[in-house]
Every structure is written in structure tokens, then in C-alpha cells.
Amino acid sequence: MPETHRKTPANKPAASDPAALDALAEAVESGAGLPEIARAASAALGAGVALIDAKQSVLAVAVGAPSEERELLSNKQGVTTIGLRVAEASVGELRFKPRAGSPEPMVLRMVTTLLALEVERTRAPEEAGEAAVGSFVNSVLDGEITDRRDLIARGKELGIDLDRGAVILTVLVHPLKPAEGDWQARVLTVAGRAARGAVPGSTTALRGDHVAVIAPGDDEDRAIAAAEAVVRTLTETMEGFSVVVGASRVTSDPMELHRADAEALLAANVASPDAEATGRMLSFEDTGAYRLLLPAMSKDPAELERFYSDTIAPLVAYDEQYGTELVTTLETFLANDGSMAATHKQLFTHRHTIRYRLDRIHELTGLDVGSSDGRERLGLGLKAMRVLGVHVPSAPVFEPGAERGRVPRRPGDEINTRRT
């Protein structure tokens, strides 16, 4: 029987619900991920629950109210804490507070056993240090390992089986407001656990401004389930952040994983949400015409950057300096086939303001949205912007002193900017 560190006051055991136990078993068997499994455990125990790992990091919480979560995480009176163990190893703890009677001892034992096994299953391989795994993942995705047998052997030493290839996931997380602490490390940890819940053996690494996940094997459905689990888990645990995950195609040859990494990054950049979105996932197969730009990005990124600079870059710079929405207006206008009425309706913006913005776009880029050539070049410029991973300004940015900006201020700009 698991060790109980703090007990609740004596209550009559609550009647067990076979359907709730069955739902918990189903969540574990299907690899639904720790947040979903925590919710199922909460229903089975009739209690708010929190799963904590061996390092005292919160893995998942399932409660009915924020006050209940605060009680669990602060371990207040009335909260029961049970150590989760697999064999002789401690893998974490379960904290719960019954809403009615305490759960039946047998039900509690079944639930804690399932939770301990799931927490253990989603942990990174203990024999592989984080630094070693991260270094290996980056070497694979950078194409630095040139011998297939060496790559597979080194992976297996770290608990990563790439013999049948893998799917690459790119995880982009952007703070919607100023964020404190090492939140990137938290993204790395949470994304890794969520991916391993769906595809055991998945590994992660920080790569610049994003997290890369290698989901081993050739099962595309499981890989997509892993991507969805990462989006769901990060959205639930990273409040105040936007979350995007891009998924590559299945790559059966591990020597081609660096190309799969480019596919996943492209999908994530294309799906990059605005400030109103909470999270989304996009597969490379669903990127449409953007796929045509991937070879340009791989073979001659400088040319793609030049095309972006000649088209959309002045609009991004203007939006950043003056807090306007030229890029958003252009995207919406083109997505609505040049319909002023549809653009006005979607943006909740006056037609005269939209017309002014389109005129300013013409002034800044030299391209007229009223001509087919202008619309085509601007549309390709927007696609190049997404492929390059340029983040569109989503909130006003006002800089004191226009002379320090990147766009020259001209007479009348103060008035015109307020009109946008």
C-alpha cells in the first residue's frame, strides 16, 4: 500500500464508480496524456487531484475551482499526499482532497498504481542525461551525423529507437504578456512529457526560439496524437502564452530527419497564431501552397529573405513602430478575395480606415492591391514571411522619437496613424 504522508479527517468511504475506473484505464491505455488522465483520476476518486513529479514540479491538476488548486499545491490541511512508487523508485506523488467521502482503499490503490506507472512511463530515460539527449537531437536535426548505423546506435544508447524513422514536431510558444522565470525550460519539460505520453521514447531539445520533438516510429496517427497532446497540455499549463505545434511527414529514413525538421518548422510558422489564439496544430501535409517555398528556404534562404524584404518587411516595420495593423489588414483583405465588405465585417473596422491602410501599403511597398500582380506578389511575400518565421506585431508599440524608428516619419503621420 502506498505511503500516506497526510490523511484527511475520517470520512465514510465514497462508493466506487466502475464507469469512472474504466474511463481512467481507457485514458491510460490510449495514451491520452497526463492532464486527461488526471481528470479521469479525479472522477474516479471523487476529488480534486494534483500530480507532482519527483522534483516537485507540477505535472497535471484536475480541480473544480482555482481555490481548490491552490489548496492542493500548497498542501493545506485536508489534503492527502500519497507517494507514487514503481518498484523501489519514487516517481512523484498524488495529492487529492475528497469532495465527499474518502475513496475506498482498493479504489485508491488501483488509481495510485495506474498513476505511478503513467508518470514513470512519461519520464525521460534515466540513463540519458538531458544534456546528452539534447546534443544528440540537435546533431540529428542539423544533419551532422553522416553514418546511418552510427546514428541509430547512438540513439539506442540514449533510449531513442530511430530504426524505423520518426516524425518531427516543432513547438513554438510565445508569451502574450511579459513572462518571468525560465519558462522555456518549462515548455521543454511539459512538451516532452506530453509527447512521451502518446509516443514512448519521444525526445526533446531546445533549438533557438523553439522546442523540437522527435517522435520515433512510422505510425503517423500516434505522432499526430502526440502533437495534439503537446498543444493541449501546454495550453492548459502555460496560461498567458500562445502555443503552436507543427508536424512533419513520417520520415522512414533517419538520415532524412533534418529535412523533416524543416517541414515541421514550416508548418509551425504557417500556423503561428495571433494574440487571440490559445493554441493550434498544423501538419506539413496541410500547409498547401506554402510547401512550394520549402525548397527555396532550404537551398537559398537569402533569396527568400530578399523577396520578403522587398514586399512585406516595410509593413512589419511600420506596424512595429506605430502600432498599426497593416499586415493583418492585408492578410484579411487577400483571404477575402479583395472584398472590402468582407474585410470590413471580419475586422470590425470602418471601410474608410481599411481603404486608408491599403493606400499606405501601396505607398510603403510600391505594390497595388488593386492589381493582380500586386496582390500576387504581396500574397507570396506574406507566405515568405510565415516560412521565415517572422512574428507579426500583435499589440501597439509606441517609440518616443520617430528618428529612432526604422520607418521615416513624414508630415501628417501623427494624424494618419491615429486614424488606423
C-alpha positions in Angstrom: 0.0 0.0 0.0 1.4 3.4 -0.9 2.7 5.5 1.9 0.4 8.3 3.0 2.1 11.4 4.4 -1.1 13.3 5.4 -4.5 11.9 5.9 -7.9 13.6 5.6 -10.3 13.5 8.6 -12.1 10.2 8.9 -14.9 10.1 6.4 -17.2 7.3 5.3 -15.7 5.8 2.1 -17.3 7.0 -1.0 -19.0 4.4 -3.3 -16.8 3.5 -6.2 -17.9 4.2 -9.8 -17.0 1.4 -12.1 -17.5 3.6 -15.2 -15.1 6.2 -13.8 -12.4 3.5 -13.2 -13.0 2.2 -16.7 -12.6 5.7 -18.1 -9.3 6.0 -16.2 -8.0 2.7 -17.6 -9.0 3.8 -21.1 -7.2 7.1 -20.7 -4.0 5.3 -19.7 -4.3 2.6 -22.4 -4.9 5.2 -25.2 -2.0 7.4 -24.1 -4.3 10.4 -23.6 -1.7 12.3 -21.7 -1.3 13.3 -18.0 -3.9 16.1 -18.0 -6.6 13.8 -19.3 -5.5 11.0 -17.0 -5.6 13.4 -14.0 -9.2 14.4 -14.9 -10.1 10.7 -15.1 -8.4 10.1 -11.7 -10.3 13.0 -10.2 -13.6 11.5 -11.3 -12.7 8.0 -10.0 -11.6 9.4 -6.6 -14.4 12.0 -6.4 -11.7 14.5 -5.5 -9.6 17.3 -6.9 -6.2 15.9 -7.7 -2.7 17.1 -8.4 0.2 15.1 -9.9 3.7 16.1 -8.8 6.9 14.6 -10.1 10.0 13.5 -8.0 11.5 17.0 -8.5 8.3 18.7 -7.1 7.3 20.0 -10.5 3.5 20.0 -11.1 2.7 17.6 -13.9 -1.1 18.0 -14.0 -4.0 19.3 -12.0 -7.7 18.4 -12.2 -9.9 20.6 -10.0 -13.3 22.3 -9.9 -12.1 25.7 -9.0 -8.9 27.8 -8.7 -9.2 27.8 -4.9 -9.1 24.0 -4.9 -5.9 24.1 -7.0 -4.3 26.5 -4.5 -5.2 24.2 -1.6 -3.7 21.2 -3.4 -0.5 22.9 -4.4 0.1 24.4 -1.0 -0.7 21.1 0.7 -3.1 22.6 3.1 -5.0 20.8 5.9 -7.4 18.3 4.5 -5.2 17.4 1.5 -3.9 13.8 1.3 -0.5 13.2 -0.2 0.5 9.7 -1.4 3.9 8.8 -2.7 3.9 7.2 -6.2 6.4 4.4 -6.5 7.4 1.9 -9.2 9.4 -1.0 -7.7 11.7 0.8 -5.2 11.9 4.1 -7.1 9.9 7.2 -6.1 8.5 8.8 -9.2 6.3 11.5 -7.6 3.3 12.0 -5.5 -0.5 12.3 -5.8 -2.3 15.0 -3.8 -6.1 14.9 -3.5 -8.9 16.4 -1.5 -12.2 14.4 -1.4 -15.3 16.4 -2.2 -17.5 14.0 -0.2 -16.4 10.7 1.5 -12.9 9.4 1.2 -12.3 6.9 -1.6 -12.4 3.2 -1.0 -8.9 1.8 -0.1 -9.0 -0.6 -3.0 -10.0 2.1 -5.5 -7.3 4.4 -4.2 -4.7 1.7 -4.6 -5.8 1.0 -8.2 -5.7 4.7 -9.0 -2.3 5.4 -7.5 -0.8 2.3 -9.1 -2.0 3.4 -12.6 -0.8 7.0 -12.0 2.6 5.8 -10.8 3.1 3.7 -13.9 1.9 6.5 -16.2 4.2 9.1 -14.5 7.1 6.6 -14.8 6.3 5.9 -18.5 6.4 9.6 -19.4 9.6 10.3 -17.7 12.8 10.8 -19.8 15.1 7.7 -19.8 17.0 8.0 -16.6 20.2 6.6 -18.1 20.3 9.5 -20.6 21.2 12.9 -19.2 19.3 15.9 -20.5 22.4 17.4 -22.0 23.4 14.3 -23.9 19.9 13.8 -25.3 19.7 17.5 -26.3 23.1 17.3 -28.0 22.1 14.2 -29.9 18.7 15.6 -31.0 20.4 18.8 -32.3 23.1 16.8 -34.1 20.4 14.6 -35.9 18.3 17.6 -36.9 21.3 19.6 -38.1 22.4 16.6 -40.3 25.7 16.4 -38.6 25.7 12.6 -38.2 26.5 11.1 -41.6 26.6 7.4 -40.9 23.2 5.7 -40.5 24.4 2.9 -38.3 26.2 5.3 -36.1 23.1 7.5 -35.7 20.9 4.5 -34.8 23.4 3.1 -32.4 24.0 6.4 -30.6 20.2 6.9 -30.4 19.7 3.5 -28.8 22.4 4.2 -26.2 20.2 7.1 -25.1 16.9 5.1 -25.3 15.8 6.6 -28.7 15.0 4.0 -31.3 15.1 5.6 -34.8 15.5 2.4 -36.8 12.0 3.0 -38.4 12.4 6.7 -38.7 10.3 9.3 -36.9 8.0 12.3 -37.1 9.4 15.7 -36.0 7.4 18.3 -34.1 8.2 21.9 -33.8 6.8 23.6 -30.7 6.5 27.4 -30.8 5.4 29.2 -27.6 5.1 33.0 -27.4 4.3 35.0 -24.2 1.2 37.1 -24.6 2.4 39.4 -21.8 5.7 39.9 -20.1 6.8 36.5 -18.6 9.1 35.9 -15.7 11.4 32.9 -14.9 12.8 30.3 -17.2 9.5 29.5 -18.9 11.4 28.0 -21.9 12.7 25.2 -19.7 9.1 24.6 -18.5 8.0 24.3 -22.1 10.7 21.8 -22.8 9.7 19.7 -19.8 5.9 19.8 -20.4 6.2 19.2 -24.1 8.5 16.2 -23.6 6.1 14.6 -21.1 3.1 15.2 -23.3 4.8 13.7 -26.3 6.0 10.6 -24.4 2.5 10.0 -23.1 1.4 9.4 -26.7 4.7 8.1 -28.2 7.0 6.4 -25.7 10.6 7.2 -26.4 10.0 10.7 -27.7 12.8 13.1 -27.0 13.1 16.9 -27.0 15.6 19.7 -27.3 15.7 23.4 -27.3 16.6 24.8 -30.8 16.8 28.6 -30.7 13.3 30.0 -30.2 11.5 26.7 -30.3 11.4 23.2 -28.9 12.0 20.2 -31.3 10.4 16.8 -30.5 11.5 13.5 -32.2 8.6 11.1 -32.0 10.2 7.8 -33.1 8.5 5.2 -35.4 6.4 5.3 -38.5 2.9 5.5 -37.0 1.6 8.8 -38.3 -1.6 8.7 -36.3 0.3 8.3 -33.0 2.6 11.1 -34.0 -0.4 13.4 -34.7 -1.8 12.4 -31.3 1.4 13.4 -29.7 1.3 16.8 -31.4 -2.3 17.3 -30.2 -1.3 16.2 -26.7 1.5 18.8 -26.7 -0.8 21.6 -27.8 -3.5 20.6 -25.2 -1.1 20.1 -22.3 0.8 23.3 -22.9 -2.4 25.3 -23.4 -3.7 24.0 -20.1 -0.5 24.5 -18.1 1.0 27.7 -19.8 -1.5 30.4 -19.1 -0.7 33.6 -20.8 1.1 32.0 -23.7 0.2 31.1 -27.3 1.1 27.6 -28.4 1.7 26.3 -31.9 2.9 22.8 -32.9 4.0 21.9 -36.5 4.3 18.3 -37.5 6.4 16.8 -40.3 5.5 13.9 -42.5 6.6 10.4 -41.4 10.3 10.0 -42.4 11.3 6.4 -42.6 15.0 7.1 -43.2 16.6 8.6 -40.0 19.2 10.2 -42.3 16.5 12.5 -43.7 15.3 13.8 -40.3 16.9 17.2 -40.9 14.5 17.6 -43.8 11.6 16.6 -41.6 12.7 19.2 -39.2 12.4 21.9 -41.9 8.9 20.6 -42.7 7.8 20.8 -39.0 9.2 24.3 -38.7 7.5 25.4 -41.8 4.1 24.1 -40.5 4.6 25.8 -37.2 5.5 29.1 -38.8 2.4 28.9 -41.1 0.1 28.1 -38.2 1.6 30.7 -35.9 -1.4 32.1 -34.1 -2.3 35.7 -33.3 -2.7 37.1 -29.8 -6.3 35.9 -29.6 -5.5 32.3 -30.2 -4.7 29.9 -27.4 -3.2 27.0 -29.4 -3.2 25.1 -32.7 -1.5 22.3 -34.5 -0.8 22.0 -38.2 0.7 19.2 -40.2 3.1 19.8 -43.1 0.6 18.0 -45.4 -1.9 20.7 -44.7 0.3 23.7 -45.4 -1.0 24.0 -49.0 1.0 26.3 -51.3 3.5 27.1 -48.5 5.1 23.7 -49.3 6.3 25.2 -52.6 8.5 27.6 -50.7 10.3 25.0 -48.6 12.9 24.2 -51.3 13.7 27.9 -51.6 14.1 28.1 -47.8 16.4 25.1 -47.8 18.5 25.9 -50.8 18.6 29.7 -51.0 17.1 31.3 -47.8 18.8 34.6 -48.7 16.7 34.9 -51.8 13.5 34.2 -49.8 14.6 36.9 -47.3 15.2 39.4 -50.1 11.7 38.8 -51.5 10.2 39.3 -48.1 12.3 42.5 -47.6 11.0 43.8 -50.9 7.4 43.2 -50.1 6.2 42.8 -46.5 9.2 43.9 -44.4 8.3 47.6 -44.6 4.7 46.8 -43.4 6.0 44.8 -40.4 8.4 47.6 -39.5 5.6 50.2 -39.8 3.3 48.2 -37.6 6.0 47.8 -35.0 6.8 51.5 -34.9 3.4 53.0 -35.0 1.2 50.2 -33.5 -0.9 49.9 -36.7 -2.3 46.7 -38.3 -1.2 46.9 -42.0 -0.1 43.3 -42.2 -3.3 42.0 -40.5 -5.4 44.1 -42.8 -3.5 42.9 -45.9 -3.8 39.2 -44.9 -7.6 39.6 -44.2 -8.2 41.5 -47.5 -6.4 38.9 -49.6 -8.0 36.0 -47.7 -11.4 37.5 -48.6 -10.5 37.7 -52.3 -10.2 41.5 -52.2 -13.7 42.1 -50.9 -13.8 45.4 -48.9 -17.2 44.4 -47.4 -15.9 41.0 -46.1 -12.7 42.6 -44.8 -14.7 45.3 -43.0 -17.0 42.8 -41.5 -14.2 40.5 -40.3 -12.0 43.2 -38.8 -14.9 45.3 -37.3 -13.2 48.3 -38.9 -14.7 51.1 -40.9 -14.3 50.9 -44.7 -12.6 54.2 -44.9 -9.9 53.0 -42.4 -9.4 49.9 -44.4 -9.0 51.9 -47.6 -6.5 54.2 -45.9 -4.5 51.2 -44.8 -4.4 49.7 -48.3 -3.3 53.1 -49.7 -0.5 53.1 -47.1 0.5 49.6 -48.1 0.8 50.8 -51.6 3.0 53.8 -50.5 5.3 51.6 -48.4 5.7 48.7 -50.9 5.0 50.2 -54.3 2.5 47.3 -54.8 -1.1 48.0 -55.5 -3.7 45.5 -54.1 -6.0 46.6 -56.9 -3.8 44.9 -59.5 -3.5 41.1 -59.9 0.3 41.4 -60.0 0.3 43.5 -56.8 -1.9 41.0 -55.0 0.1 38.0 -56.2 3.5 39.5 -55.0 2.1 40.6 -51.7 0.5 37.2 -51.2 3.8 35.5 -51.8 5.5 38.0 -49.6 3.1 37.0 -46.7 3.9 33.4 -47.3 7.6 34.1 -47.3 7.1 36.0 -44.0 5.5 32.9 -42.5 8.1 30.5 -43.9 10.8 32.7 -42.4 9.1 32.7 -39.0 8.7 36.4 -38.8 6.4 37.2 -35.9 3.7 39.8 -36.8 3.3 42.6 -34.2 0.1 42.0 -32.3 0.0 44.9 -29.9 0.7 48.6 -30.3 4.3 49.6 -29.9 4.9 53.3 -29.4 8.5 54.6 -29.5 9.4 58.1 -28.3 11.3 59.9 -31.0 10.5 58.8 -34.6 14.1 59.4 -35.6 14.9 56.1 -33.8 12.4 54.1 -35.8 13.0 52.1 -38.9 10.4 53.9 -40.9 10.8 57.6 -41.7 8.1 59.7 -40.2 6.5 62.1 -42.8 4.3 65.2 -42.3 0.8 64.2 -41.2 1.8 60.7 -39.9 0.6 61.5 -36.4 -2.9 62.2 -37.7 -2.9 59.3 -40.1 -1.7 56.8 -37.5 -4.5 57.7 -35.2 -7.0 57.1 -38.0 -5.8 53.5 -38.3 
